[in-house]
Amino acid sequence: MNIGVIGSGNIGATAARLFAAAGHRVAISNSRGPETLAGLIEEIGPGVRAASVDEAAEFGEVVMEAIPFGQYESLPADKLSGKVFITASNYYPGRDGEVEHGGLASSELIQNHLPGARVVKAFNATYFVRLRDNGRPDAPVEEREVVLLSGDDEEANRIVSGLIEDIGFAPVDVGTLAESRRQEPGSPAYNVAMRPAEAREMLAGMG
Ligand SMILES: NC(=O)c1ccc[n+]([C@@H]2O[C@H](COP(=O)([O-])OP(=O)(O)OC[C@H]3O[C@@H](n4cnc5c(N)ncnc54)[C@H](OP(=O)(O)O)[C@@H]3O)[C@@H](O)[C@H]2O)c1
C-alpha cells in the first residue's frame, strides 16, 4: 500500500520505518521540506522517500499525520479528500496553545477540517518507544500489544486495523470519532501497554 506520513518526529519516523519494514511504500514529510529528511531516508532504507506535505498527501492511499495538534489547520484538505486519514496527534494545551474544541473530540475537529477525508484516530495512545520495540508480527493477534483506533467509517477502520496488524500490533476499536476521547490523554486507556482482552475490558468499563 502507498502510505503518506506527515510529521517525521518520534511517532512519524517510527511509523514510517515500521510500515516500510512491513513491505509498504512510504512518502514522509515534515514542516521544513524534503531536503531535511535525507538522513532519515538513508537510515530507514528501501521503501521510504522524502516528500513535501502535499506530495505525501497525494501519494498515500492512507495518509497519517503525526504533528503537534495545534498545527492541524495546516493539513491540506483538498489533497486529503477521499483518503483514509490517520490522526495520531494529541492535544496538549501547554504545547499546542488553547484550541477551542466546542465540546468535540480532537479527531472531530480534524474531521471538520478535512471534510472529504475518512478520518481514523490511531497510534496516538502508544508511546513511540513501545511502537518501535514491541511489534510482534509472528505472534497471534490476541497475544500482541494493543494499538487503539476509532472512527466513523467502517472500511477505513478496517484498512487501518490491517496496517496495525502488519506491523505486529493488535487493533482494538474504541468506537466513533466522538468516542475517541476514550483514547485521548486523561483517559485510563491512554498510553497503557495492554493485550486486547484487557483493553476491551477496560473500554467496556468506561460505558
Ligand atoms: N512521542 C510519542 O510517543 C507520541 C505517541 C503518540 C502520539 N504522539 C503525538 O503525535 C504528534 C507528534 O509527536 P512526536 O513526538 O512525533 O513529535 P515531534 O518528534 O516533535 O515531531 C513532530 C513532527 O511534526 C512536524 N511538523 C510540525 N508542524 C508541522 C506542519 N504544520 N506540517 C508538517 N509537519 C509538521 C515536525 O516537522 P519539523 O521536524 O520539520 O519541525 C516534526 O517532524 C503529537 O501530536 C503527539 O502528541 C506522540
The ligand as a Gaussian input file, in Angstrom:
#p B3LYP/6-31G(d) Opt

LIG

0 1
 N        6.013000      10.924000      21.053000
 C        5.146000       9.930000      21.176000
 O        5.460000       8.857000      21.730000
 C        3.751000      10.089000      20.629000
 C        2.924000       8.974000      20.606000
 C        1.658000       9.075000      20.062000
 C        1.220000      10.285000      19.568000
 N        2.029000      11.383000      19.631000
 C        1.518000      12.639000      19.080000
 O        1.987000      12.700000      17.741000
 C        2.319000      14.035000      17.409000
 C        3.795000      14.089000      17.061000
 O        4.549000      13.724000      18.212000
 P        6.110000      13.483000      18.104000
 O        6.564000      13.093000      19.452000
 O        6.411000      12.618000      16.931000
 O        6.592000      14.983000      17.798000
 P        7.990000      15.503000      17.278000
 O        9.054000      14.476000      17.481000
 O        8.180000      16.867000      17.839000
 O        7.767000      15.630000      15.676000
 C        6.809000      16.495000      15.152000
 C        6.932000      16.460000      13.642000
 O        5.861000      17.228000      13.099000
 C        6.387000      18.046000      12.067000
 N        5.514000      19.194000      11.901000
 C        5.223000      20.173000      12.791000
 N        4.339000      21.028000      12.267000
 C        4.070000      20.576000      11.014000
 C        3.261000      21.039000       9.970000
 N        2.479000      22.118000      10.117000
 N        3.247000      20.325000       8.806000
 C        4.009000      19.226000       8.655000
 N        4.802000      18.736000       9.617000
 C        4.833000      19.409000      10.779000
 C        7.761000      18.416000      12.533000
 O        8.481000      18.839000      11.413000
 P        9.923000      19.541000      11.563000
 O       10.825000      18.473000      12.074000
 O       10.260000      19.974000      10.180000
 O        9.707000      20.673000      12.527000
 C        8.223000      17.083000      13.111000
 O        8.746000      16.255000      12.088000
 C        1.938000      14.894000      18.620000
 O        0.641000      15.411000      18.440000
 C        1.993000      13.908000      19.770000
 O        1.125000      14.302000      20.841000
 C        3.287000      11.301000      20.135000

